[in-house]
Amino acid sequence: MKCRFCQSMESKVIDTRPTDDGTAIRRRRECIVCGKRFTTYEKIEDLPVMVIKKDGSREPFDIMKVRAGVRKACEKRPVSAADIDHLVDGVEKDVNNLLEQEVDSATIGSIVMERLKKLDEVAYVRFASVYRQFTDINTFMNEIKQLLGEKQHDN
């Protein structure tokens, strides 16, 4: 491992432990040449999931796009950054747990909407209005009626 300070390739591992979530190994290293210490992480290499978009094109799954959409939907709502992070992490795990190399954007959108519905109903409707491309007030009202119907059914 190359030292970030002197660029030497000679270092030794001083400490090794798993990260809190268990998805990586944290290694504390010491450069043999300059003596400075630095941290590295070892993580399983993920095969990139490709997203099949509505127009048929494909692009790599980008969790930052999901995060941006969720943040926008939760803007000015009483939703903490930690709640958004938890939701986005869950979406990423759900997509990876599909064990598919290609996932259509509708599936990802559905996963996000199910999680948003539980987190904040207003954010859910905002996200759904963009995701489902509501074209008029009737489409918007139908989504709200469906949400209210599910809420009454749960009670």
C-alpha positions, 0 to 999 in steps of 0.5 A, spaced: 500 500 500 502 506 497 504 511 503 500 517 502 505 522 505 512 519 502 509 515 496 513 509 499 510 502 497 513 499 504 508 499 510 506 494 515 499 493 518 499 495 525 491 494 527 485 491 523 478 491 525 471 490 521 467 497 520 461 498 524 456 495 519 461 489 517 462 491 510 469 493 510 475 491 514 479 498 517 487 497 517 491 502 520 498 502 517 505 505 518 510 507 513 516 503 514 520 509 510 517 515 513 514 512 520 507 516 519 501 512 520 494 512 515 488 508 514 486 504 509 479 500 508 478 493 504 471 492 501 468 487 497 468 489 490 461 490 487 459 488 480 456 495 478 448 494 477 446 497 471 439 501 471 435 500 465 431 507 464 425 508 461 427 510 454 431 503 454 438 506 455 443 503 460 447 507 466 450 505 472 446 505 478 448 511 482 446 512 489 447 519 489 441 520 484 437 517 489 439 521 495 438 527 491 431 525 489 430 523 496 433 530 499 429 534 494 422 530 496 424 531 503 425 539 503 422 543 508 419 537 511 421 534 519 426 529 516 433 528 519 439 527 515 440 521 518 433 518 516 435 520 509 441 516 510 438 510 513 432 510 507 438 511 502 442 505 505 436 501 505 434 502 498 442 501 496 441 494 500 434 492 497 437 494 489 443 489 491 439 484 494 435 483 488 442 480 485 441 482 478 446 485 474 440 490 470 434 493 474 429 497 471 428 504 473 421 503 475 423 497 480 428 502 483 423 508 484 418 503 487 423 501 492 424 508 494 417 510 494 415 504 499 420 507 504 418 514 503 411 512 504 413 510 511 418 516 512 414 522 510 407 522 506 408 529 504 415 527 501 412 520 498 407 524 494 412 529 492 417 524 489 411 520 486 409 526 483 415 527 479 417 519 478 410 518 476 410 524 472 403 527 474 400 530 468 394 533 472 390 535 478 386 528 477 392 524 477 395 527 483 388 526 487 388 519 485 395 518 488 392 522 495 386 518 495 390 511 494 394 513 500 389 515 504 385 508 503 391 505 505 392 509 511 385 507 513 386 500 512 392 500 516 388 503 522 
